[in-house]
Amino acid sequence: MKNLLPKGAGTSLAATAALLAGCATGPKLDYTDYAGEPIKSFYMNNFDGWNVISKDQIVVWSGLNKAYLLTVTGYCPDLQFANAIGLTSTANTVDRFEKVIVGRDRCMINEIRPLDTKQMKADRKLMREQMKKPMDPPPPEPEKPAGEAKT
């Protein structure tokens, strides 16, 4: 089965983007910081969105709190610039034998790592709250003795 999803499609994607990606000026955390140990496969009932991480890594969303970091191998030059991708699966299961399809390129999945989306959300929320707090003013400069010339 091949799932095609244009970048930015779906209401779940919009909710996920709002909750997890933050705004353009908001906090940004590295997805790889939240990646668990490699797994053999995952069940993907819904293909709710994707984010390009690097030239050989993408995050795919299979629900509001389910995301997986996929590392691909092979020739996949357009991955970072894709507007739509496809993801093959067998009986809604994605494993290392499946492919990420970008245009005419079929990029083999080399590694699958689940993301700890709950911790990621909590960390991003904390960062946003810290960014909203007013910064403390700098400490006053020490006064110079009366005999010294001011510059």
Order of alpha helices (4+ residues) and beta strands (2+ residues): beta-alpha-beta-beta-beta-beta-beta-beta-beta-beta-alpha
